Amino acid sequence: MTDHPDPDPDADPDKLKGPGGMTLRQIHEQVQKSVQRDRAELAAHHASAPPQGRWQRWVRYVWGRSGRR
């Protein structure tokens, strides 16, 4: 592969507009922030859940199998 400049100079993410009039770079930044918030929320949710005992894990395993028969 050869290193050559972008064949389409109009493909600059700071100039292209997406839905809502935001530039593609702004959309990308908003998506990254959203992903970080979702991951932090999921981690906080899992951290707040008490650890399951052996009995609870076994019951969930058996109960979950009953729906597939």
Protein Blocks (a to p, Z undefined) as FASTA:
>chain_A
ZZdddfblklpfklpccehhiafklmmmmmmmmmmmmmmmmmmmmmmpccddfklmmmmm
mmmmmmmZZ
